[in-house]
Amino acid sequence: MRGSCPHPTRPAPRARTSRAERGRSTSAFGPHRPRSRVGTRWGGDRVGWGRVGGGWGLGGHYAGVVRADVGDGVDVALDRPADPTPQGRGRRWRWGLGIAAALVVLLLVPFAWVQAVGQAHLRTLETVEETPVALVLGAGLRPDGSPSTYLRRRLDAARVLYDAGTVQAVLVSGDSGSVGHDEPTAMRDYLVENGVPTQDVVLDYAGFDTHDSCVRAHDVFGVDRAVVLTQDYHVRRAVFSCVAAGIDTQGVGVSSASVRPRQAVEWRLRELPASSKAWWDGLTHADPAYGGPGETGVRDALLAP
């Protein structure tokens, strides 16, 4: 018979009672009255109370597990999904796409800006205009303390420009912040071994990154015109940083061919976030890790007979 066997997953309907009887119902905590319509937030969605059967419960589509009073002092937990309507799903998709687009803009716009500025100043070893200083950026050392393959290529390019009379001095800028790792000294020794006079090689021991090397070249060593030498994938960012530091810059990119192709790919991928940092550092005129007083090494090399 209908009504004699309740639905296996749904309680039998409660007998309807009048509003007066519901108002007089009691619980362990005294007379019970239906809760008024109130709201709170669960998981960022509006939670409101509404009529459920003969009592009060949750109305609409809400998120989270919520306690609902169904009368006679009995609370039940209602679990509703967060706005399952097509409109709700559309809103979430729009928010997600908006955030993704913002991240793309934050990465790609600075990258494009940095690369465009650098591209406008690129030269080859044969087309570099005469300029006082070659700025060579550090690129790591071998276990024996000698320049890495990448760094040797940069130094060889500087030697070619020096021998051709295109530059008069070479400023080598690198990291010497840890024991047994002294890039500037290794760079000078390599150049001297290959025919560049010691007095024409100037050392910057605090070139901890590209931005620092360029800012220190301008602010500490007084360089206002230079050609910066680094790998081809890095040269545009290096030029941008030096231009932002106030140097009239040309850039020459040397080979980045590697016996470890995976590493070459990693270095290229690194340029995306690194360009964003370079753009921000240039925009805000960020100070280098070590500023220091002015040094006369470059001026002395240029004035030497």
Contacts in CASP RR format, 6 or more apart in sequence:
PFRMAT RR
TARGET T0000
AUTHOR 0000-0000-0000
METHOD contacts of the structure
MODEL  1
MRGSCPHPTRPAPRARTSRAERGRSTSAFGPHRPRSRVGTRWGGDRVGWG
RVGGGWGLGGHYAGVVRADVGDGVDVALDRPADPTPQGRGRRWRWGLGIA
AALVVLLLVPFAWVQAVGQAHLRTLETVEETPVALVLGAGLRPDGSPSTY
LRRRLDAARVLYDAGTVQAVLVSGDSGSVGHDEPTAMRDYLVENGVPTQD
VVLDYAGFDTHDSCVRAHDVFGVDRAVVLTQDYHVRRAVFSCVAAGIDTQ
GVGVSSASVRPRQAVEWRLRELPASSKAWWDGLTHADPAYGGPGETGVRD
ALLAP
3 12 0 8 1.000
6 12 0 8 1.000
14 53 0 8 1.000
14 54 0 8 1.000
16 54 0 8 1.000
17 54 0 8 1.000
22 33 0 8 1.000
22 34 0 8 1.000
22 54 0 8 1.000
22 55 0 8 1.000
22 71 0 8 1.000
22 72 0 8 1.000
23 31 0 8 1.000
23 32 0 8 1.000
23 33 0 8 1.000
23 34 0 8 1.000
24 31 0 8 1.000
25 31 0 8 1.000
25 32 0 8 1.000
25 71 0 8 1.000
25 72 0 8 1.000
25 73 0 8 1.000
26 32 0 8 1.000
27 72 0 8 1.000
27 73 0 8 1.000
32 71 0 8 1.000
32 72 0 8 1.000
32 73 0 8 1.000
34 55 0 8 1.000
34 56 0 8 1.000
34 69 0 8 1.000
34 71 0 8 1.000
35 49 0 8 1.000
35 56 0 8 1.000
35 69 0 8 1.000
36 49 0 8 1.000
37 48 0 8 1.000
37 49 0 8 1.000
37 50 0 8 1.000
38 48 0 8 1.000
38 49 0 8 1.000
39 46 0 8 1.000
39 47 0 8 1.000
39 48 0 8 1.000
39 49 0 8 1.000
40 47 0 8 1.000
40 48 0 8 1.000
41 47 0 8 1.000
42 62 0 8 1.000
42 63 0 8 1.000
42 64 0 8 1.000
42 65 0 8 1.000
42 66 0 8 1.000
43 63 0 8 1.000
43 64 0 8 1.000
43 82 0 8 1.000
44 63 0 8 1.000
45 62 0 8 1.000
45 63 0 8 1.000
45 64 0 8 1.000
45 82 0 8 1.000
45 83 0 8 1.000
46 62 0 8 1.000
47 58 0 8 1.000
47 62 0 8 1.000
47 63 0 8 1.000
47 64 0 8 1.000
47 66 0 8 1.000
48 58 0 8 1.000
48 59 0 8 1.000
48 62 0 8 1.000
49 56 0 8 1.000
49 57 0 8 1.000
49 58 0 8 1.000
49 59 0 8 1.000
49 68 0 8 1.000
49 69 0 8 1.000
50 56 0 8 1.000
50 57 0 8 1.000
50 58 0 8 1.000
50 59 0 8 1.000
51 57 0 8 1.000
52 58 0 8 1.000
52 59 0 8 1.000
52 68 0 8 1.000
52 70 0 8 1.000
53 70 0 8 1.000
54 70 0 8 1.000
54 71 0 8 1.000
55 69 0 8 1.000
55 70 0 8 1.000
55 71 0 8 1.000
56 68 0 8 1.000
56 69 0 8 1.000
56 70 0 8 1.000
56 71 0 8 1.000
57 68 0 8 1.000
57 69 0 8 1.000
57 70 0 8 1.000
57 78 0 8 1.000
58 66 0 8 1.000
58 68 0 8 1.000
58 78 0 8 1.000
58 80 0 8 1.000
60 80 0 8 1.000
61 80 0 8 1.000
61 81 0 8 1.000
61 82 0 8 1.000
61 83 0 8 1.000
61 84 0 8 1.000
61 85 0 8 1.000
62 80 0 8 1.000
62 82 0 8 1.000
63 80 0 8 1.000
63 81 0 8 1.000
63 82 0 8 1.000
63 83 0 8 1.000
64 79 0 8 1.000
64 80 0 8 1.000
64 82 0 8 1.000
65 77 0 8 1.000
65 78 0 8 1.000
65 79 0 8 1.000
66 77 0 8 1.000
66 78 0 8 1.000
66 79 0 8 1.000
66 80 0 8 1.000
67 75 0 8 1.000
67 76 0 8 1.000
67 77 0 8 1.000
67 78 0 8 1.000
68 75 0 8 1.000
68 76 0 8 1.000
68 77 0 8 1.000
68 78 0 8 1.000
69 75 0 8 1.000
70 76 0 8 1.000
83 89 0 8 1.000
83 91 0 8 1.000
106 276 0 8 1.000
107 272 0 8 1.000
107 273 0 8 1.000
107 276 0 8 1.000
110 275 0 8 1.000
110 276 0 8 1.000
110 278 0 8 1.000
110 279 0 8 1.000
110 280 0 8 1.000
111 271 0 8 1.000
111 272 0 8 1.000
111 275 0 8 1.000
111 276 0 8 1.000
111 279 0 8 1.000
113 279 0 8 1.000
114 236 0 8 1.000
114 237 0 8 1.000
114 240 0 8 1.000
114 275 0 8 1.000
114 278 0 8 1.000
114 279 0 8 1.000
115 236 0 8 1.000
115 237 0 8 1.000
115 275 0 8 1.000
117 236 0 8 1.000
117 239 0 8 1.000
117 240 0 8 1.000
117 243 0 8 1.000
118 235 0 8 1.000
118 236 0 8 1.000
118 237 0 8 1.000
118 239 0 8 1.000
118 240 0 8 1.000
118 243 0 8 1.000
118 251 0 8 1.000
119 236 0 8 1.000
121 239 0 8 1.000
121 243 0 8 1.000
121 249 0 8 1.000
121 250 0 8 1.000
121 251 0 8 1.000
122 235 0 8 1.000
122 236 0 8 1.000
122 239 0 8 1.000
122 250 0 8 1.000
122 251 0 8 1.000
122 252 0 8 1.000
122 253 0 8 1.000
123 129 0 8 1.000
123 227 0 8 1.000
123 250 0 8 1.000
123 251 0 8 1.000
123 252 0 8 1.000
124 252 0 8 1.000
125 157 0 8 1.000
125 160 0 8 1.000
125 161 0 8 1.000
125 252 0 8 1.000
128 161 0 8 1.000
128 166 0 8 1.000
128 227 0 8 1.000
128 250 0 8 1.000
128 251 0 8 1.000
128 252 0 8 1.000
129 166 0 8 1.000
129 250 0 8 1.000
130 165 0 8 1.000
130 166 0 8 1.000
130 167 0 8 1.000
131 166 0 8 1.000
131 167 0 8 1.000
131 225 0 8 1.000
131 226 0 8 1.000
131 227 0 8 1.000
131 248 0 8 1.000
131 250 0 8 1.000
132 167 0 8 1.000
132 168 0 8 1.000
132 169 0 8 1.000
132 223 0 8 1.000
132 225 0 8 1.000
132 226 0 8 1.000
132 298 0 8 1.000
132 302 0 8 1.000
133 167 0 8 1.000
133 168 0 8 1.000
133 169 0 8 1.000
133 170 0 8 1.000
133 171 0 8 1.000
133 217 0 8 1.000
133 223 0 8 1.000
133 225 0 8 1.000
133 226 0 8 1.000
133 227 0 8 1.000
133 298 0 8 1.000
133 302 0 8 1.000
134 157 0 8 1.000
134 158 0 8 1.000
134 161 0 8 1.000
134 162 0 8 1.000
134 167 0 8 1.000
134 169 0 8 1.000
134 170 0 8 1.000
134 171 0 8 1.000
134 226 0 8 1.000
134 227 0 8 1.000
134 228 0 8 1.000
134 229 0 8 1.000
135 171 0 8 1.000
135 173 0 8 1.000
135 213 0 8 1.000
135 214 0 8 1.000
135 217 0 8 1.000
135 223 0 8 1.000
135 226 0 8 1.000
135 227 0 8 1.000
135 228 0 8 1.000
135 229 0 8 1.000
135 242 0 8 1.000
136 154 0 8 1.000
136 155 0 8 1.000
136 158 0 8 1.000
136 170 0 8 1.000
136 171 0 8 1.000
136 172 0 8 1.000
136 173 0 8 1.000
136 187 0 8 1.000
136 229 0 8 1.000
136 230 0 8 1.000
137 154 0 8 1.000
137 173 0 8 1.000
137 174 0 8 1.000
137 207 0 8 1.000
137 210 0 8 1.000
137 213 0 8 1.000
137 228 0 8 1.000
137 229 0 8 1.000
137 230 0 8 1.000
137 234 0 8 1.000
137 238 0 8 1.000
138 151 0 8 1.000
138 154 0 8 1.000
138 172 0 8 1.000
138 173 0 8 1.000
138 174 0 8 1.000
138 175 0 8 1.000
138 183 0 8 1.000
138 187 0 8 1.000
138 207 0 8 1.000
138 213 0 8 1.000
139 147 0 8 1.000
139 148 0 8 1.000
139 150 0 8 1.000
139 151 0 8 1.000
139 154 0 8 1.000
139 230 0 8 1.000
139 231 0 8 1.000
140 147 0 8 1.000
140 148 0 8 1.000
140 150 0 8 1.000
140 151 0 8 1.000
140 175 0 8 1.000
140 183 0 8 1.000
141 147 0 8 1.000
141 148 0 8 1.000
141 151 0 8 1.000
141 181 0 8 1.000
141 183 0 8 1.000
141 186 0 8 1.000
142 148 0 8 1.000
145 180 0 8 1.000
145 181 0 8 1.000
145 182 0 8 1.000
145 186 0 8 1.000
146 186 0 8 1.000
146 190 0 8 1.000
147 155 0 8 1.000
147 183 0 8 1.000
147 186 0 8 1.000
147 187 0 8 1.000
147 190 0 8 1.000
149 258 0 8 1.000
150 231 0 8 1.000
150 256 0 8 1.000
150 258 0 8 1.000
151 183 0 8 1.000
151 186 0 8 1.000
151 187 0 8 1.000
152 190 0 8 1.000
153 231 0 8 1.000
153 254 0 8 1.000
153 255 0 8 1.000
154 229 0 8 1.000
154 230 0 8 1.000
154 231 0 8 1.000
154 254 0 8 1.000
155 172 0 8 1.000
155 187 0 8 1.000
155 190 0 8 1.000
155 191 0 8 1.000
155 194 0 8 1.000
156 194 0 8 1.000
156 254 0 8 1.000
157 229 0 8 1.000
157 252 0 8 1.000
157 253 0 8 1.000
157 254 0 8 1.000
158 167 0 8 1.000
158 170 0 8 1.000
158 191 0 8 1.000
158 196 0 8 1.000
158 229 0 8 1.000
159 191 0 8 1.000
159 194 0 8 1.000
159 195 0 8 1.000
159 196 0 8 1.000
161 167 0 8 1.000
161 227 0 8 1.000
161 229 0 8 1.000
162 168 0 8 1.000
162 170 0 8 1.000
162 196 0 8 1.000
162 200 0 8 1.000
166 227 0 8 1.000
167 227 0 8 1.000
168 200 0 8 1.000
168 301 0 8 1.000
168 302 0 8 1.000
169 200 0 8 1.000
169 201 0 8 1.000
169 202 0 8 1.000
169 298 0 8 1.000
169 301 0 8 1.000
169 302 0 8 1.000
170 191 0 8 1.000
170 196 0 8 1.000
170 200 0 8 1.000
170 201 0 8 1.000
170 202 0 8 1.000
171 202 0 8 1.000
171 204 0 8 1.000
171 217 0 8 1.000
171 221 0 8 1.000
171 223 0 8 1.000
171 226 0 8 1.000
171 298 0 8 1.000
172 183 0 8 1.000
172 184 0 8 1.000
172 187 0 8 1.000
172 188 0 8 1.000
172 191 0 8 1.000
172 201 0 8 1.000
172 202 0 8 1.000
172 203 0 8 1.000
172 204 0 8 1.000
173 184 0 8 1.000
173 204 0 8 1.000
173 207 0 8 1.000
173 213 0 8 1.000
173 216 0 8 1.000
173 217 0 8 1.000
174 183 0 8 1.000
174 184 0 8 1.000
174 187 0 8 1.000
174 204 0 8 1.000
174 205 0 8 1.000
174 206 0 8 1.000
174 207 0 8 1.000
174 208 0 8 1.000
174 213 0 8 1.000
175 181 0 8 1.000
175 183 0 8 1.000
175 207 0 8 1.000
175 208 0 8 1.000
176 182 0 8 1.000
176 183 0 8 1.000
176 184 0 8 1.000
176 185 0 8 1.000
176 205 0 8 1.000
176 206 0 8 1.000
177 205 0 8 1.000
177 208 0 8 1.000
182 205 0 8 1.000
184 203 0 8 1.000
184 204 0 8 1.000
184 205 0 8 1.000
185 203 0 8 1.000
187 201 0 8 1.000
187 203 0 8 1.000
188 198 0 8 1.000
188 201 0 8 1.000
188 203 0 8 1.000
191 201 0 8 1.000
192 198 0 8 1.000
192 201 0 8 1.000
199 300 0 8 1.000
199 301 0 8 1.000
199 304 0 8 1.000
200 301 0 8 1.000
200 304 0 8 1.000
201 301 0 8 1.000
202 221 0 8 1.000
202 297 0 8 1.000
202 298 0 8 1.000
202 301 0 8 1.000
204 213 0 8 1.000
204 216 0 8 1.000
204 217 0 8 1.000
204 220 0 8 1.000
204 221 0 8 1.000
206 212 0 8 1.000
206 216 0 8 1.000
206 288 0 8 1.000
206 289 0 8 1.000
206 290 0 8 1.000
206 291 0 8 1.000
207 213 0 8 1.000
207 216 0 8 1.000
207 288 0 8 1.000
208 288 0 8 1.000
208 289 0 8 1.000
208 290 0 8 1.000
210 230 0 8 1.000
210 234 0 8 1.000
210 237 0 8 1.000
210 238 0 8 1.000
210 241 0 8 1.000
210 274 0 8 1.000
210 278 0 8 1.000
211 241 0 8 1.000
211 245 0 8 1.000
211 277 0 8 1.000
211 278 0 8 1.000
211 281 0 8 1.000
211 282 0 8 1.000
211 286 0 8 1.000
211 288 0 8 1.000
212 288 0 8 1.000
212 289 0 8 1.000
212 290 0 8 1.000
213 241 0 8 1.000
214 228 0 8 1.000
214 238 0 8 1.000
214 241 0 8 1.000
214 242 0 8 1.000
214 244 0 8 1.000
214 245 0 8 1.000
214 247 0 8 1.000
215 241 0 8 1.000
215 245 0 8 1.000
215 286 0 8 1.000
215 287 0 8 1.000
215 288 0 8 1.000
215 291 0 8 1.000
216 288 0 8 1.000
216 290 0 8 1.000
216 291 0 8 1.000
217 223 0 8 1.000
217 226 0 8 1.000
217 242 0 8 1.000
217 245 0 8 1.000
217 247 0 8 1.000
218 224 0 8 1.000
218 242 0 8 1.000
218 245 0 8 1.000
218 246 0 8 1.000
218 247 0 8 1.000
219 245 0 8 1.000
219 288 0 8 1.000
219 291 0 8 1.000
219 294 0 8 1.000
220 291 0 8 1.000
220 292 0 8 1.000
220 293 0 8 1.000
220 294 0 8 1.000
220 295 0 8 1.000
221 294 0 8 1.000
221 295 0 8 1.000
221 297 0 8 1.000
221 298 0 8 1.000
222 294 0 8 1.000
222 298 0 8 1.000
222 299 0 8 1.000
223 247 0 8 1.000
223 298 0 8 1.000
224 246 0 8 1.000
224 247 0 8 1.000
224 248 0 8 1.000
225 247 0 8 1.000
225 248 0 8 1.000
225 249 0 8 1.000
226 242 0 8 1.000
226 247 0 8 1.000
226 248 0 8 1.000
226 249 0 8 1.000
226 250 0 8 1.000
227 249 0 8 1.000
227 250 0 8 1.000
227 251 0 8 1.000
227 252 0 8 1.000
228 235 0 8 1.000
228 238 0 8 1.000
228 239 0 8 1.000
228 242 0 8 1.000
228 249 0 8 1.000
228 250 0 8 1.000
228 251 0 8 1.000
228 252 0 8 1.000
229 251 0 8 1.000
229 252 0 8 1.000
229 253 0 8 1.000
229 254 0 8 1.000
230 238 0 8 1.000
230 253 0 8 1.000
230 254 0 8 1.000
231 253 0 8 1.000
231 254 0 8 1.000
231 255 0 8 1.000
231 256 0 8 1.000
231 267 0 8 1.000
232 253 0 8 1.000
232 254 0 8 1.000
232 255 0 8 1.000
232 256 0 8 1.000
233 256 0 8 1.000
233 267 0 8 1.000
233 268 0 8 1.000
233 271 0 8 1.000
234 253 0 8 1.000
234 256 0 8 1.000
234 267 0 8 1.000
234 271 0 8 1.000
235 251 0 8 1.000
235 252 0 8 1.000
235 253 0 8 1.000
237 271 0 8 1.000
237 274 0 8 1.000
237 275 0 8 1.000
237 278 0 8 1.000
238 251 0 8 1.000
239 249 0 8 1.000
239 250 0 8 1.000
239 251 0 8 1.000
240 275 0 8 1.000
240 278 0 8 1.000
240 279 0 8 1.000
241 278 0 8 1.000
241 281 0 8 1.000
241 282 0 8 1.000
242 249 0 8 1.000
243 249 0 8 1.000
244 278 0 8 1.000
244 281 0 8 1.000
244 282 0 8 1.000
244 283 0 8 1.000
244 285 0 8 1.000
245 282 0 8 1.000
256 264 0 8 1.000
256 267 0 8 1.000
257 264 0 8 1.000
258 264 0 8 1.000
280 286 0 8 1.000
END
